[in-house]
């Protein structure tokens, strides 16, 4: 399992495949981030991408907002990709001296066994007036072979994530679910014991999800489903004074 002493992420190939297909999904995450703090605030902020992967979200931010995030990525192979894309990149938070106005992390904390320590480390890099944006898988009931396959330790309950944030010195500003239709789709896939594989069948399924399911989910979330359930959980927090 990936950690500081074993930084290689075994799902590199799968990550590349998923990122290349889930375009609407990735843009939706950035839209959530931008709406939570405002476009101009995002544009002028000093931003850190914690667990940047191969820079999919950082590239969208650079393209759509004109901000260049600093990237933190444990895996040396992914770190090399980030550097090749001209992002200021670090393997460990301890290597970074700066404080940030905005730190975001998307689909990362669930990969970290000691997530409470990770949140504590993140708190040391956030400015006193800064914001932390977290996007993670939700509902333990959805945990399946898919989660195991991509190296997830958990899917989060709202109370669990809020509790861990508070224990790490944060105050939660807002919390909501995301991807209501995805919740149903994920439950369906769990029931039929679906697993990822780099093959045409899986790629077609992901393309259908990104092009058909994600837009419907965005619409339903805006109608209020985000307050009831969703495949993911989106939380905005700040340091507790």
C-alpha positions in Angstrom: 0.0 0.0 0.0 1.2 3.5 -0.8 2.8 5.5 2.0 5.9 7.6 2.7 8.2 4.5 2.8 6.5 3.0 -0.3 5.5 6.0 -2.4 4.7 4.2 -5.7 1.0 4.2 -6.5 0.1 0.8 -8.1 -2.8 2.3 -10.0 -0.9 4.6 -12.4 -2.2 3.0 -15.6 -5.8 2.9 -14.3 -5.5 6.6 -13.2 -4.3 7.7 -16.6 -7.2 5.8 -18.2 -9.8 7.2 -15.9 -8.6 10.8 -16.1 -8.6 10.7 -19.9 -12.2 9.6 -20.0 -13.9 11.4 -17.1 -13.6 14.9 -18.6 -17.0 16.2 -17.4 -16.5 14.7 -14.0 -13.1 16.5 -13.5 -14.5 19.8 -14.7 -17.5 19.4 -12.4 -15.2 19.1 -9.4 -13.4 22.3 -10.4 -16.7 24.0 -10.8 -17.7 23.0 -7.3 -14.4 24.3 -6.0 -14.7 27.7 -7.8 -18.3 28.2 -6.8 -17.4 27.6 -3.1 -15.0 30.5 -2.9 -15.7 32.6 -6.0 -13.8 32.9 -9.3 -11.8 36.0 -8.5 -10.8 34.7 -5.1 -9.6 31.4 -6.7 -7.7 33.3 -9.4 -5.7 35.4 -7.0 -5.1 32.7 -4.4 -1.9 30.9 -3.6 -3.1 27.3 -4.3 -1.9 23.9 -3.3 -3.1 20.7 -4.9 -2.6 17.9 -2.3 -2.3 14.5 -4.0 -2.2 16.0 -7.5 -1.7 12.7 -9.3 -0.8 13.5 -12.9 -2.2 17.0 -12.7 -5.6 16.6 -14.2 -7.3 19.1 -12.0 -4.3 21.4 -11.9 -4.3 21.6 -15.7 -8.0 22.6 -15.7 -7.3 25.3 -13.1 -4.4 26.6 -15.2 -6.5 26.6 -18.4 -9.9 27.9 -17.0 -8.8 30.2 -14.2 -5.2 31.2 -15.0 -3.9 30.1 -11.7 -1.0 27.6 -11.4 -1.3 25.4 -8.4 1.7 24.1 -6.4 1.4 20.3 -6.5 2.2 17.8 -3.8 2.4 14.2 -5.0 4.0 11.3 -3.1 4.4 8.9 -6.1 7.7 9.7 -7.9 6.4 8.6 -11.3 3.4 11.0 -11.1 5.7 13.6 -9.6 7.8 13.4 -12.8 4.7 13.9 -14.9 3.8 17.0 -12.9 7.3 18.5 -13.3 7.2 17.8 -17.1 3.9 19.8 -17.2 5.7 22.7 -15.6 3.9 22.7 -12.3 5.9 23.6 -9.2 5.9 20.1 -7.6 7.0 18.5 -4.3 6.9 15.0 -3.0 6.4 15.9 0.7 4.6 18.8 2.4 7.6 19.2 4.6 9.6 20.4 1.6 7.2 23.4 1.1 7.9 26.5 3.1 4.9 28.5 1.9 1.5 29.0 3.4 -1.5 28.8 1.1 -4.7 30.7 0.7 -6.4 27.6 -0.7 -5.6 23.9 -0.5 -7.7 21.4 -2.3 -7.6 17.6 -2.4 -9.8 15.4 -4.6 -10.2 11.7 -4.3 -7.0 11.4 -2.2 -7.7 11.1 1.5 -9.4 7.8 1.1 -6.1 6.4 -0.2 -4.3 7.4 3.0 -4.3 5.0 5.9 -3.6 7.7 8.5 -5.8 10.4 7.1 -6.0 12.2 10.4 -2.2 12.8 10.3 -2.6 14.0 6.7 -5.2 16.5 7.7 -3.0 17.7 10.5 -0.1 18.1 8.1 -2.3 20.1 5.7 -3.4 22.4 8.5 0.2 23.5 8.9 0.3 24.7 5.3 -2.9 26.7 5.3 -2.9 30.4 6.0 -5.1 31.6 8.9 -7.7 33.0 6.5 -7.4 30.1 4.0 -9.8 27.5 2.9 -9.5 23.7 2.5 -11.6 22.0 -0.1 -12.1 18.2 0.2 -13.8 15.9 -2.3 -13.9 12.2 -1.3 -16.0 9.1 -1.9 -19.0 8.9 0.4 -21.1 6.2 2.1 -19.4 3.1 3.5 -22.3 1.0 2.2 -20.9 1.6 -1.3 -17.5 0.2 -0.5 -16.8 -2.6 -3.0 -14.2 -4.4 -5.0 -13.7 -1.3 -7.0 -12.6 0.6 -4.0 -10.2 -2.1 -3.0 -8.9 -2.3 -6.6 -7.9 1.4 -6.6 -6.4 1.4 -3.1 -9.2 2.9 -1.0 -9.1 2.5 2.8 -12.5 3.8 3.3 -15.5 5.7 2.0 -16.5 8.6 4.3 -19.5 9.3 6.4 -20.2 13.1 6.9 -19.9 12.8 10.6 -16.6 10.9 10.3 -15.0 13.5 8.0 -16.3 16.4 10.1 -14.9 14.8 13.3 -11.5 14.2 11.8 -11.3 17.8 10.5 -12.3 19.2 13.9 -9.7 17.0 15.5 -7.1 18.4 13.1 -7.9 22.0 14.0 -10.4 22.8 11.3 -13.9 24.2 11.4 -16.3 23.0 8.7 -18.0 25.7 6.7 -20.2 23.6 4.4 -20.7 20.0 3.5 -22.8 18.4 0.8 -23.0 15.3 -1.3 -22.2 15.1 -5.0 -23.3 12.8 -7.8 -26.7 11.5 -6.7 -27.2 9.3 -9.8 -23.6 8.0 -9.3 -24.7 6.7 -5.9 -27.3 4.5 -7.5 -24.9 3.5 -10.3 -22.2 2.6 -7.8 -24.6 0.5 -5.7 -25.7 -1.3 -8.9 -22.0 -2.0 -9.8 -21.3 -3.3 -6.3 -24.3 -5.6 -6.4 -23.0 -7.2 -9.7 -19.4 -7.3 -8.3 -18.1 -5.2 -11.1 -14.3 -4.6 -11.3 -12.1 -2.2 -13.3 -10.0 -3.5 -16.2 -8.2 -1.6 -18.9 -10.4 -2.9 -21.7 -13.0 -1.6 -24.1 -16.0 -2.6 -22.0 -14.8 -0.7 -19.0 -13.8 2.4 -21.1 -17.2 2.5 -22.8 -18.9 2.2 -19.4 -16.9 5.1 -18.1 -17.6 7.2 -21.2 -21.3 6.6 -20.7 -21.1 7.6 -17.1 -19.2 10.8 -17.9 -21.3 11.9 -20.8 -24.8 10.8 -19.6 -24.8 10.3 -15.9 -22.7 13.2 -14.7 -24.8 15.9 -16.4 -28.0 14.4 -15.0 -26.4 14.2 -11.5 -25.3 17.9 -11.7 -28.9 18.8 -12.5 -30.4 16.7 -9.7 -27.8 17.9 -7.2 -28.8 21.5 -7.9 -32.5 20.6 -7.3 -31.5 19.6 -3.7 -30.4 15.9 -3.9 -26.9 17.0 -2.8 -28.4 17.4 0.7 -29.7 13.8 0.8 -27.1 11.5 -0.8 -24.4 11.2 -3.5 -21.5 9.1 -4.5 -19.1 11.7 -3.2 -18.8 14.2 -0.4 -17.6 17.8 -0.8 -16.5 19.7 2.3 -15.2 23.2 2.8 -13.3 24.0 5.9 -11.1 26.6 7.5 -8.7 26.8 10.4 -10.4 27.1 13.8 -9.4 30.4 15.5 
